[in-house]
């Protein structure tokens, strides 16, 4: 934190362990297809995954959580 002047968050404040447990401990594979949702009007589900990740990392950087 000192080296990069990061905010003094603890790991417990930043991590949602329950979500990690749920997402990484699945016993069955899942196939997600958004085409049906789009047919029913959910057109906003066509975001650019790369841009979404870059935006998330940008927010973390702006909040001084990551360097």
N, C-alpha and C positions, 0 to 999 in steps of 0.2 A: 504494500500500500504506500509506503513512504517513497520508494523508488519512482513510482509513476503518479504520485499524488492522487491516489484513488480514495473513494469514499470508504469510511470505516465500517463496512457491512461485515457481518459474520457469515459463514457458510450457511448456517441455519436460517438466516434471514433471507437468503437468496435462493435456496433450493427447495423445491416441492418434492420431497421424497416419495410421497404417495403416488404422484403422477409417474415418476420413474419406475416404481414398482409395478404399476398397472401396465405401462406401455412395454416394458422389457420382460415381463413374466407372462406373456400370452402363451397359451398351450395350443391354440389353433391358428393357422394362417388365415389372414383376411384379405380379400380382394375388394378394393374400393373403386367403384366406377361412378363418376359424377354425371354421366350422360343422362341418366333418368332424372336426376335433380334439375339439370338444365332444361330438359323437356317440360318440366313443371314450373318453369319460371325463375329458377335460382341462377340467373345469369352472372351474378357477381362472383361465382365460384370459379372464375377462370383467371385468377391472379397469377402473376409471375413468381414462382417459388424462389428463384434466385433473388429477386428484388425484395421479397418479404424477409428473407434472411438478412440481406444487407441492411434493410431498415431496422430490423431488430438489433443487430450488432451496433448500428449507429446510435440507437437509443441507449444501449448499454454504455457505449463510449461517452455519450453526452452526459449521462448520469454519473460518470467516473466510476463505473463498476468494473470495466475492463480498460486496459491501456489503448 
